[in-house]
Amino acid sequence: MPLTDHQLEDSDLLPFMNRPCRDIPDDNIRAGALIRHQLDPDSGWSRLIDNMRTFSQNENTIVNVAGIPIHISLNITRTPSLTANTFEKSKGRFSVPNCFLCNLDKKQRGVLTLDDRYLILANPGVTMPGDLTIASVGHEKQLIAGHFNDMIKLAEKLYGYSIFFNGALAGASSPHFHFQAGVKDSLIGEGQLDSILRGNKPGDVQLIKLTDRDDPAVFLIENFLRPCFICDTKKAESLAHFFDFFQDILFQSNKKISGIPNVPDFGQHIEPLDMIESEPRMNILLKYYPESGLYRAALFPKVYNRPSFYFNDGDNQIILGMAIKEALGHLITCRKGDYDKLTQRPELVRRAYADTSLRHDEILFISNLIKKF
Ligand SMILES: [Zn+2]
């Protein structure tokens, strides 16, 4: 069954839309109705229904790590993506028969968007209720090249959501091109970033403005456990232009990722994509505010998605994958022992960020080049 055969029309979604929304549905309203459709005992998708039931039993703790609150959850609905080693082990070539986004479950449904080039789906690995996976309709590779403008358009259309992207060796769990989305500002780090940009400084956080002009305004956030670059602009074309510039610099920097234990050297052949690594490693958040016209992008440069203790044996192993949601302060564990270790020893959280983020000297190298933007 091709991906497009899983689509729902507005007429299918109507019973799942709140009454005032029915007259002028947009993609935000469709996405909300899609989740209700997929959770419905009659029409729904059993995997999502089961996972939402499990989700309600999650354990959650907020841990203070060097003055920065980090949310740690024990969430077994995320086990498949947490343990996915799609980009770690040699697995068959980039092919449709092996692809879970090309082979959706029978009752899995979605909403087409962006000229029918993407299908919005419920994300069964629930970090927060309402989470979405937005998959390209064709079996395209997980490369942001040629897709960043789509990310901007999705942020505009899904303005009630934060749009996420994970690069291939930075935490993506499928080689088939996809974004994720979550209800805007539901992850702890999203509010922290906004607060820092308003001038608040939790812990030893530093906010450094790298550009003279105010649009685009580019900032570096330091001492936040993981370095983060922010680009604020009211012009979509300025954001796309800055992103190209940033990607080029980060690519130059990533060439130095070499000889780190358990971390693949940059630029090797990536078996699941059947190509040489061609893009720098990063996690991206993009939000759009229709009331002010502001686009806010947060870019997290990465070395890899697995911290060093992931590779330990036996009791010393902690299963953790550092992708965009972790960059936004929400760490997901799927074993009680791992959850207990991380909640009791904040220094392990600090290490997980330090192991997987780009090193400080490289952040300075990138920052100095951004000053010339
Ligand atoms: Zn596919």
Residues whose N, C-alpha, C, O or C-beta is under 5 A from the ligand:
A	BS01	ZN	C99 L101 C102 H139 H176
